[in-house]
């Protein structure tokens, strides 16, 4: 049974060169057709993963702030009818900070959205042009002001470790962002993802990514500044005041069930993983044929679930309760974590242990991918 719902809106006005998400540019969108199809996908998930009230709904994309507010309202109304909403439910919508989309914020709040994740991405016009964004700094700050007037909770996204970015540059930019007063910041290092325009540009030597040592310095600075501002990291790239953490994303990282609808959406419920058709047209065709957009539904074995729970949970500042996780999957703690390697890295100051809980330290977080490969048994990952 799912207590979190993800709704994917796949359309953007422009494909950003760093983006490897399932986003598409189309000349026109038939919103009536999409309303009916999303509602059908929603009802299918409720049939197989309903039974408990939803604690969070997340509209991601793509650019969900391009959705008509009436469509958002229809989906939320139906989700509440099908699942029920828990008291204090968190309903998040990702938004671009353009004046056109900001004009919808009041109507989106009336539709039920109570948290917005605003993709500022940079506070420098030249950097925004490099990142392929359609907005400038002045427009994005105006949109942020509108968002803070209409939503109880606002998060901002920024991309750092950009080519040539210095410690001084990032300190100035992040300090400015911390002054906005939002309760949550998602701060992502620029990653060159395969298949993106940036990957082609790097291959053609149009620019060189920031080197690892310089990026590590910016990561350390990020932790220091956010800690000092009272917005510490609770996940490797996400920072929040106490109580302002993204409850929806915590459901992923704590390995709780969630339903996912819309093109390319992933879900994990009832010990099964679901993946929807990625291409919007293929997803629509599947809805018409089967009443849902699922391209693949696969049973998850116990070892695979345990491995995923380890890999996700160690991203969190709170770490994981190893004993509870072992009991959940009827396994032993030693089968979930390489005890000798963990002890070695604990001596190096890269991991920590407090009673049954284990985690990765501040010093270890920049090395997280390598540490996960060492700590989670290979045979568990390969299961």
Sine and cosine of phi, psi and omega as CSV:
sin_phi,cos_phi,sin_psi,cos_psi,sin_omega,cos_omega
0.00,0.00,0.73,-0.68,-0.06,-1.00
-1.00,-0.09,0.68,-0.74,0.10,-0.99
-0.91,-0.42,0.13,0.99,0.08,-1.00
-0.70,-0.72,0.61,-0.79,-0.05,-1.00
-0.79,-0.62,0.78,-0.62,0.08,-1.00
-0.93,-0.36,0.75,-0.67,0.01,-1.00
-0.85,-0.53,0.86,-0.51,-0.08,-1.00
-0.98,-0.20,0.83,-0.56,0.13,-0.99
-0.95,-0.30,0.91,-0.42,-0.25,-0.97
-1.00,0.05,-0.05,1.00,-0.20,-0.98
-0.99,-0.11,0.61,-0.79,0.10,-0.99
-0.73,-0.68,0.35,-0.94,0.10,-0.99
-0.97,0.24,-0.44,0.90,-0.04,-1.00
-0.40,-0.92,0.59,-0.81,0.06,-1.00
-1.00,0.08,0.87,-0.48,0.01,-1.00
-0.95,0.30,0.58,-0.82,-0.12,-0.99
-0.93,0.36,-0.30,0.95,0.01,-1.00
-1.00,-0.09,-0.13,0.99,-0.23,-0.97
-1.00,0.06,0.80,-0.60,0.14,-0.99
-0.91,-0.43,0.29,0.96,0.06,-1.00
-0.96,0.26,0.21,-0.98,0.00,-1.00
-0.99,0.16,0.99,0.11,-0.02,-1.00
-0.79,-0.62,0.54,-0.84,-0.12,-0.99
-0.63,-0.78,0.55,-0.83,0.08,-1.00
-0.97,-0.26,0.80,-0.59,0.01,-1.00
-0.74,-0.67,0.53,-0.84,-0.01,-1.00
-0.91,0.41,-0.56,0.83,-0.01,-1.00
-0.44,-0.90,0.44,-0.90,0.00,-1.00
-0.77,-0.64,0.80,-0.60,0.06,-1.00
-0.99,0.12,0.99,-0.11,-0.12,-0.99
-0.91,0.40,-0.52,0.86,0.06,-1.00
-0.91,0.42,-0.69,0.73,0.04,-1.00
-0.88,0.47,-0.69,0.72,-0.02,-1.00
-0.93,0.36,-0.56,0.83,0.07,-1.00
-0.86,0.50,-0.76,0.65,-0.05,-1.00
-0.90,0.44,-0.65,0.76,-0.04,-1.00
-0.93,0.36,-0.69,0.72,0.02,-1.00
-0.90,0.43,-0.62,0.78,0.04,-1.00
-0.90,0.43,-0.62,0.78,0.05,-1.00
-0.90,0.44,-0.70,0.71,0.02,-1.00
-0.89,0.46,-0.64,0.77,0.02,-1.00
-0.88,0.47,-0.71,0.71,-0.04,-1.00
-0.92,0.40,-0.58,0.82,0.06,-1.00
-0.88,0.47,-0.71,0.70,-0.01,-1.00
-0.91,0.43,-0.61,0.80,0.02,-1.00
-0.90,0.43,-0.55,0.83,0.02,-1.00
-0.90,0.43,-0.61,0.79,-0.09,-1.00
-0.98,-0.19,-0.29,0.96,-0.08,-1.00
-0.71,-0.70,0.39,0.92,0.04,-1.00
-1.00,0.02,-0.12,-0.99,0.06,-1.00
0.90,-0.44,-0.36,0.93,0.06,-1.00
-0.76,-0.65,0.52,-0.85,-0.02,-1.00
-0.91,0.41,0.62,-0.78,0.05,-1.00
-0.95,0.32,0.66,-0.75,0.09,-1.00
-0.98,-0.20,-0.31,0.95,0.03,-1.00
-0.43,-0.90,0.52,-0.86,0.16,-0.99
-0.75,-0.66,0.67,-0.74,-0.04,-1.00
-0.73,-0.69,0.86,-0.51,0.11,-0.99
-1.00,-0.08,0.93,-0.37,0.00,-1.00
-0.86,-0.51,0.02,-1.00,-0.04,-1.00
-0.25,-0.97,-0.39,-0.92,0.37,0.93
0.82,0.58,-0.27,-0.96,-0.01,-1.00
-0.77,-0.64,1.00,0.04,-0.06,-1.00
-0.91,0.41,-0.31,0.95,0.05,-1.00
-0.94,0.33,-0.12,0.99,0.14,-0.99
-0.99,0.16,-0.20,0.98,0.00,-1.00
-0.93,0.37,0.60,-0.80,0.14,-0.99
-0.89,0.46,0.71,-0.70,0.03,-1.00
-0.82,0.58,-0.52,0.85,0.03,-1.00
-0.90,0.43,-0.57,0.82,0.05,-1.00
-0.93,0.37,-0.68,0.73,0.08,-1.00
-0.85,0.53,-0.70,0.71,-0.01,-1.00
-0.89,0.46,-0.67,0.75,-0.01,-1.00
-0.89,0.45,-0.67,0.75,-0.01,-1.00
-0.92,0.39,-0.65,0.76,0.01,-1.00
-0.94,0.35,-0.64,0.77,0.03,-1.00
-0.87,0.49,-0.69,0.72,-0.02,-1.00
-0.94,0.33,-0.63,0.78,0.04,-1.00
-0.89,0.46,-0.64,0.77,0.03,-1.00
-0.92,0.38,-0.62,0.79,0.03,-1.00
-0.90,0.43,-0.65,0.76,-0.10,-1.00
-0.98,0.21,-0.67,0.74,-0.08,-1.00
-0.97,-0.25,-0.61,0.79,-0.28,-0.96
1.00,0.04,0.49,-0.87,0.02,-1.00
-0.94,-0.35,0.75,-0.66,0.10,-0.99
-0.93,0.38,0.43,-0.90,0.09,-1.00
-0.84,0.54,0.71,-0.71,0.03,-1.00
0.95,0.30,0.40,0.92,-0.02,-1.00
-0.80,0.60,0.62,-0.78,0.06,-1.00
-0.99,-0.10,0.84,-0.54,0.01,-1.00
-0.83,-0.56,0.95,-0.30,-0.11,-0.99
-0.95,-0.30,0.60,-0.80,0.12,-0.99
-0.73,-0.68,0.78,-0.62,0.09,-1.00
-0.97,0.24,0.66,-0.75,-0.07,-1.00
-0.64,-0.77,0.60,-0.80,0.21,-0.98
-0.99,0.13,0.57,-0.82,-0.06,-1.00
-1.00,0.02,0.83,0.56,0.06,-1.00
-0.99,-0.15,0.34,-0.94,0.00,-1.00
-0.92,0.39,-0.56,0.83,0.01,-1.00
-0.90,0.43,-0.71,0.71,-0.01,-1.00
-0.96,0.28,-0.57,0.82,0.05,-1.00
-0.88,0.47,-0.48,0.88,0.02,-1.00
-0.91,0.42,-0.31,0.95,0.02,-1.00
-1.00,-0.01,-0.12,0.99,-0.18,-0.98
-0.88,0.48,-0.64,0.77,0.00,-1.00
-0.89,0.46,-0.70,0.72,-0.01,-1.00
-0.93,0.37,-0.58,0.81,0.04,-1.00
-0.92,0.40,-0.62,0.78,0.07,-1.00
-0.90,0.43,-0.66,0.75,0.04,-1.00
-0.89,0.45,-0.52,0.86,0.01,-1.00
-0.95,0.32,-0.31,0.95,0.03,-1.00
0.81,-0.59,-0.16,0.99,0.04,-1.00
-0.92,0.40,0.78,-0.62,0.00,-1.00
-0.85,-0.53,0.05,1.00,0.05,-1.00
-0.55,-0.84,0.71,-0.70,0.01,-1.00
-0.83,-0.56,0.64,-0.77,0.08,-1.00
-0.94,-0.33,0.94,-0.33,-0.20,-0.98
-0.98,-0.18,0.85,-0.52,-0.07,-1.00
-1.00,0.10,0.94,0.33,0.04,-1.00
-0.89,0.46,-0.75,0.66,0.07,-1.00
0.95,0.30,-0.55,0.83,0.06,-1.00
-0.28,-0.96,0.38,-0.93,0.05,-1.00
-0.89,-0.45,0.63,0.77,-0.01,-1.00
-0.55,-0.83,0.81,-0.59,-0.10,-0.99
-0.90,0.44,-0.62,0.79,0.02,-1.00
-0.90,0.43,-0.65,0.76,0.03,-1.00
-0.91,0.42,-0.62,0.79,0.02,-1.00
-0.90,0.44,-0.62,0.78,0.05,-1.00
-0.91,0.42,-0.67,0.74,0.05,-1.00
-0.87,0.50,-0.63,0.78,-0.01,-1.00
-0.98,0.20,-0.04,1.00,0.06,-1.00
0.98,0.22,0.35,0.94,-0.04,-1.00
-0.99,0.15,0.50,-0.87,-0.03,-1.00
-1.00,0.01,-0.23,0.97,-0.02,-1.00
-0.98,-0.20,0.34,-0.94,0.14,-0.99
-0.95,-0.30,0.07,-1.00,-0.07,-1.00
-0.89,0.45,-0.71,0.70,-0.04,-1.00
-0.87,0.49,-0.68,0.73,0.01,-1.00
-0.91,0.40,-0.63,0.77,-0.03,-1.00
-0.93,0.36,-0.59,0.80,0.01,-1.00
-0.95,0.32,-0.55,0.83,0.09,-1.00
-0.91,0.42,-0.66,0.75,0.03,-1.00
-0.91,0.42,-0.61,0.79,0.06,-1.00
-0.88,0.48,-0.66,0.75,0.02,-1.00
-0.88,0.47,-0.67,0.74,0.03,-1.00
-0.90,0.43,-0.68,0.73,-0.01,-1.00
-0.88,0.48,-0.66,0.75,-0.03,-1.00
-0.93,0.36,-0.36,0.93,0.05,-1.00
-0.99,0.16,-0.44,0.90,-0.15,-0.99
-0.95,-0.31,-0.36,0.93,-0.06,-1.00
-0.88,-0.47,0.65,-0.76,0.00,-1.00
-0.92,0.40,-0.47,0.88,-0.02,-1.00
-0.72,-0.70,0.72,-0.69,-0.01,-1.00
-0.75,-0.66,0.73,-0.68,0.12,-0.99
-0.89,-0.46,0.53,-0.85,0.06,-1.00
-0.86,-0.51,0.63,-0.78,0.08,-1.00
-0.97,-0.24,0.67,-0.74,0.14,-0.99
-0.70,-0.72,0.57,-0.82,0.06,-1.00
-0.94,-0.35,0.82,-0.58,0.00,-1.00
-0.82,-0.58,-0.12,-0.99,-0.14,-0.99
0.87,0.50,0.65,0.76,0.07,-1.00
-0.98,0.18,0.36,-0.93,-0.02,-1.00
-0.81,0.59,0.80,-0.60,0.05,-1.00
0.98,0.20,-0.01,1.00,-0.04,-1.00
-0.95,0.32,0.78,-0.62,-0.02,-1.00
-0.99,-0.10,0.23,-0.97,0.08,-1.00
-0.86,0.52,-0.67,0.74,0.00,-1.00
-0.89,0.45,-0.69,0.73,0.01,-1.00
-0.86,0.50,-0.75,0.66,-0.05,-1.00
-0.94,0.34,-0.58,0.82,0.04,-1.00
-0.88,0.48,-0.68,0.73,0.01,-1.00
-0.91,0.40,-0.71,0.71,-0.06,-1.00
-0.92,0.39,-0.72,0.70,-0.02,-1.00
-0.93,0.36,-0.62,0.79,0.04,-1.00
-0.87,0.49,-0.63,0.78,0.05,-1.00
-0.90,0.44,-0.69,0.72,0.00,-1.00
-0.90,0.44,-0.61,0.79,0.02,-1.00
-0.92,0.40,-0.37,0.93,0.03,-1.00
-0.99,0.16,-0.11,0.99,-0.01,-1.00
-0.96,0.29,-0.35,0.94,0.05,-1.00
1.00,0.09,0.18,0.98,0.05,-1.00
-0.96,0.28,0.45,-0.89,-0.05,-1.00
-1.00,0.03,-0.05,1.00,-0.08,-1.00
-0.51,-0.86,0.67,-0.74,0.10,-0.99
-0.74,-0.68,0.74,-0.67,0.16,-0.99
-0.96,-0.28,0.89,-0.46,-0.14,-0.99
-0.85,-0.52,0.96,-0.28,-0.14,-0.99
-0.93,-0.36,0.73,-0.68,0.16,-0.99
-0.95,0.31,0.65,-0.76,0.03,-1.00
-0.89,0.45,0.84,-0.54,0.03,-1.00
-0.89,-0.45,0.72,-0.69,0.02,-1.00
-1.00,0.04,0.98,-0.21,-0.09,-1.00
-1.00,0.02,0.65,-0.76,0.04,-1.00
-0.84,0.55,0.61,-0.79,0.06,-1.00
1.00,0.09,-0.05,1.00,0.01,-1.00
-1.00,-0.04,0.25,-0.97,0.07,-1.00
-0.88,0.48,-0.62,0.79,0.02,-1.00
-0.89,0.46,-0.60,0.80,0.02,-1.00
-0.87,0.49,-0.65,0.76,0.05,-1.00
-0.91,0.42,-0.68,0.73,-0.02,-1.00
-0.90,0.44,-0.64,0.77,0.03,-1.00
-0.92,0.40,-0.68,0.74,0.01,-1.00
-0.88,0.48,-0.58,0.81,0.01,-1.00
-1.00,0.06,0.11,0.99,0.03,-1.00
0.87,0.49,0.55,0.83,0.08,-1.00
-0.97,0.23,-0.43,0.90,0.18,-0.98
-0.38,-0.93,0.34,-0.94,0.04,-1.00
-0.93,-0.36,0.75,-0.66,0.07,-1.00
-0.88,0.47,0.40,-0.92,0.09,-1.00
-0.88,0.47,0.65,-0.76,-0.05,-1.00
-0.96,0.28,0.29,-0.96,-0.15,-0.99
-0.88,0.48,-0.66,0.76,-0.04,-1.00
-0.91,0.42,-0.68,0.74,0.02,-1.00
-0.91,0.41,-0.64,0.77,0.04,-1.00
-0.90,0.43,-0.62,0.78,0.03,-1.00
-0.90,0.44,-0.61,0.79,0.05,-1.00
-0.89,0.45,-0.64,0.76,0.02,-1.00
-0.93,0.36,-0.58,0.81,0.06,-1.00
-0.88,0.47,-0.72,0.70,0.01,-1.00
-0.88,0.48,-0.71,0.71,0.03,-1.00
-0.87,0.49,-0.65,0.76,0.01,-1.00
-0.85,0.53,-0.73,0.69,0.01,-1.00
-0.89,0.46,-0.66,0.75,-0.04,-1.00
-0.91,0.41,-0.72,0.69,-0.06,-1.00
-0.93,0.36,-0.67,0.75,-0.01,-1.00
-0.94,0.35,-0.62,0.79,0.08,-1.00
-0.86,0.51,-0.73,0.69,-0.04,-1.00
-0.90,0.44,-0.50,0.87,-0.02,-1.00
-1.00,0.07,0.00,1.00,-0.01,-1.00
0.98,0.20,0.36,0.93,0.06,-1.00
-0.81,-0.58,0.93,0.38,-0.09,-1.00
-0.94,0.33,0.30,-0.95,0.07,-1.00
-0.95,0.31,0.77,-0.64,0.15,-0.99
-0.94,-0.33,-0.18,0.98,0.11,-0.99
-0.57,-0.82,0.27,-0.96,-0.19,-0.98
-0.82,0.57,-0.54,0.84,-0.03,-1.00
-0.87,-0.50,0.09,1.00,-0.10,-0.99
-0.84,-0.54,0.69,-0.72,-0.15,-0.99
-0.75,-0.67,0.65,-0.76,-0.06,-1.00
-0.40,-0.92,0.46,-0.89,0.25,-0.97
-0.91,0.42,0.43,-0.90,0.03,-1.00
-0.84,0.55,0.79,-0.61,-0.02,-1.00
1.00,-0.01,-0.15,0.99,-0.02,-1.00
-0.97,-0.23,0.11,0.99,0.02,-1.00
-0.86,0.51,0.48,-0.87,0.06,-1.00
-0.95,0.31,0.95,-0.32,-0.02,-1.00
-0.92,0.40,-0.54,0.84,0.00,-1.00
-0.91,0.41,-0.76,0.65,0.00,-1.00
-0.92,0.39,-0.53,0.85,0.09,-1.00
-0.88,0.48,-0.53,0.85,0.06,-1.00
-0.88,0.48,-0.62,0.79,0.06,-1.00
-0.91,0.41,-0.79,0.62,-0.13,-0.99
-0.94,0.34,-0.44,0.90,0.08,-1.00
-1.00,0.01,0.10,0.99,0.06,-1.00
0.86,0.52,0.77,0.64,0.11,-0.99
-0.99,-0.15,0.32,-0.95,-0.02,-1.00
-0.94,0.35,0.59,-0.81,0.12,-0.99
-0.51,-0.86,0.52,-0.85,0.07,-1.00
-0.98,-0.18,0.60,-0.80,0.03,-1.00
-0.77,-0.64,0.78,-0.62,0.02,-1.00
-0.81,-0.59,0.30,-0.95,-0.02,-1.00
0.99,-0.12,0.27,-0.96,-0.08,-1.00
-0.84,0.55,0.79,-0.62,0.06,-1.00
0.97,0.24,-0.02,1.00,-0.06,-1.00
-0.93,0.37,0.65,-0.76,0.10,-0.99
-0.98,-0.17,0.47,-0.88,0.11,-0.99
-0.61,-0.79,0.32,-0.95,0.08,-1.00
-0.56,-0.83,0.95,-0.30,-0.02,-1.00
-0.46,-0.89,0.54,-0.84,0.03,-1.00
0.82,0.58,0.66,0.75,0.03,-1.00
0.86,0.51,0.53,0.85,0.06,-1.00
-0.67,-0.74,0.56,-0.83,0.08,-1.00
-0.97,-0.24,0.70,-0.72,0.04,-1.00
-0.87,-0.50,0.56,-0.83,0.10,-1.00
-0.71,-0.70,0.81,-0.59,0.06,-1.00
-0.99,0.10,0.37,-0.93,0.12,-0.99
-0.83,0.56,0.70,-0.71,-0.08,-1.00
-0.98,0.21,-0.74,0.67,-0.07,-1.00
-0.95,0.32,0.78,-0.62,-0.05,-1.00
-0.79,0.61,-0.67,0.74,-0.03,-1.00
-0.92,0.40,-0.61,0.79,0.03,-1.00
-0.93,0.36,-0.61,0.79,0.04,-1.00
-0.90,0.44,-0.70,0.71,0.03,-1.00
-0.87,0.48,-0.66,0.75,0.01,-1.00
-0.88,0.47,-0.66,0.75,0.01,-1.00
-0.91,0.41,-0.61,0.79,0.06,-1.00
-0.87,0.50,-0.73,0.69,-0.01,-1.00
-0.90,0.43,-0.52,0.85,-0.06,-1.00
-1.00,0.10,-0.67,0.74,-0.18,-0.98
-0.86,-0.51,-0.18,0.98,-0.05,-1.00
0.99,0.12,0.08,1.00,0.08,-1.00
-0.44,-0.90,0.25,-0.97,-0.07,-1.00
-0.97,-0.24,0.31,0.95,-0.09,-1.00
-0.94,0.33,0.81,-0.59,0.12,-0.99
-1.00,-0.05,-0.54,0.84,-0.02,-1.00
-0.53,-0.85,0.72,-0.70,0.14,-0.99
-0.76,-0.65,0.85,-0.52,-0.16,-0.99
-0.75,-0.66,0.76,-0.65,0.05,-1.00
-0.92,0.40,0.66,-0.75,0.02,-1.00
-0.98,-0.19,0.85,-0.53,0.07,-1.00
-0.94,0.34,0.29,-0.96,-0.04,-1.00
-0.87,0.50,-0.70,0.71,-0.03,-1.00
-0.91,0.41,-0.63,0.78,0.02,-1.00
-0.90,0.43,-0.67,0.74,0.05,-1.00
-0.88,0.47,-0.69,0.72,0.00,-1.00
-0.89,0.46,-0.67,0.75,0.02,-1.00
-0.88,0.47,-0.72,0.69,0.01,-1.00
-0.89,0.46,-0.65,0.76,0.01,-1.00
-0.89,0.46,-0.62,0.78,0.06,-1.00
-0.91,0.41,-0.75,0.66,-0.06,-1.00
-0.89,0.45,-0.59,0.81,0.01,-1.00
-0.98,0.20,-0.71,0.70,-0.11,-0.99
-0.92,0.40,-0.51,0.86,-0.01,-1.00
-0.97,0.25,-0.10,1.00,0.15,-0.99
-0.96,0.29,-0.37,0.93,-0.14,-0.99
-1.00,0.07,0.57,-0.82,0.10,-0.99
-0.88,0.48,-0.53,0.85,0.01,-1.00
-0.97,0.26,-0.21,0.98,-0.02,-1.00
0.92,0.40,-0.46,-0.89,-0.01,-1.00
-0.72,-0.70,0.47,-0.88,0.14,-0.99
-1.00,0.04,0.98,-0.20,-0.13,-0.99
-0.91,0.42,-0.62,0.78,0.00,-1.00
-0.91,0.40,-0.68,0.74,0.00,-1.00
-0.91,0.41,-0.63,0.78,0.01,-1.00
-0.92,0.40,-0.65,0.76,0.04,-1.00
-0.88,0.47,-0.67,0.74,0.02,-1.00
-0.91,0.41,-0.62,0.78,-0.02,-1.00
-0.86,0.51,-0.62,0.79,-0.06,-1.00
-0.96,-0.29,0.25,0.97,0.04,-1.00
0.80,0.60,0.75,0.66,0.00,-1.00
-0.77,-0.64,0.09,-1.00,0.06,-1.00
-0.99,-0.14,0.47,-0.88,0.06,-1.00
-0.82,0.57,-0.62,0.78,-0.02,-1.00
-0.91,0.40,-0.43,0.90,0.03,-1.00
-0.98,0.19,-0.25,0.97,0.01,-1.00
-1.00,-0.09,-0.47,0.88,-0.11,-0.99
-0.61,-0.79,0.71,-0.71,0.05,-1.00
-0.95,0.32,0.98,-0.18,-0.16,-0.99
-0.87,0.49,-0.70,0.72,-0.04,-1.00
-0.91,0.41,-0.67,0.74,0.02,-1.00
-0.92,0.39,-0.64,0.77,0.03,-1.00
-0.86,0.50,-0.71,0.70,0.00,-1.00
-0.88,0.48,-0.64,0.77,0.02,-1.00
-0.88,0.48,-0.74,0.68,-0.03,-1.00
-0.95,0.30,-0.44,0.90,0.11,-0.99
-0.90,0.43,-0.65,0.76,0.05,-1.00
-0.91,0.42,-0.48,0.88,0.02,-1.00
-0.99,0.13,-0.07,1.00,-0.01,-1.00
0.99,0.16,0.33,0.95,-0.05,-1.00
-0.98,-0.20,-0.32,0.95,0.05,-1.00
-0.75,-0.66,0.28,-0.96,0.02,-1.00
-0.67,-0.74,0.36,-0.93,0.05,-1.00
-0.64,-0.77,0.78,-0.63,0.07,-1.00
-0.72,-0.70,0.99,-0.17,-0.08,-1.00
0.88,0.48,-0.77,-0.63,-0.01,-1.00
-0.98,0.18,-0.14,0.99,-0.07,-1.00
-1.00,-0.02,0.63,-0.78,0.10,-1.00
-0.76,-0.65,0.38,-0.92,0.01,-1.00
-0.22,-0.98,-0.05,-1.00,0.01,-1.00
-0.96,-0.29,0.71,-0.71,-0.05,-1.00
-0.98,0.21,0.12,-0.99,0.09,-1.00
-0.83,0.56,-0.68,0.74,-0.01,-1.00
-0.92,0.39,-0.49,0.87,-0.04,-1.00
-0.99,0.12,-0.39,0.92,-0.09,-1.00
-0.85,0.52,-0.62,0.79,0.05,-1.00
-0.90,0.44,-0.30,0.95,-0.02,-1.00
-0.96,-0.29,0.34,0.94,-0.19,-0.98
-0.83,0.56,-0.74,0.67,-0.06,-1.00
-0.86,0.51,-0.69,0.73,0.01,-1.00
-0.92,0.40,-0.65,0.76,-0.01,-1.00
-0.91,0.42,-0.64,0.77,0.02,-1.00
-0.86,0.51,-0.63,0.78,0.03,-1.00
-0.91,0.42,-0.43,0.90,0.02,-1.00
-1.00,0.03,-0.59,0.81,-0.17,-0.99
-1.00,0.04,-0.60,0.80,-0.03,-1.00
-1.00,0.02,0.87,-0.50,-0.08,-1.00
-0.80,0.59,0.69,-0.72,-0.05,-1.00
-0.86,0.51,-0.61,0.79,-0.02,-1.00
-0.93,0.36,-0.43,0.90,0.05,-1.00
-0.96,0.29,-0.71,0.71,0.00,-1.00
-0.90,0.44,-0.58,0.82,-0.06,-1.00
-0.99,0.16,-0.14,0.99,-0.08,-1.00
-0.91,0.41,0.00,0.00,0.00,0.00
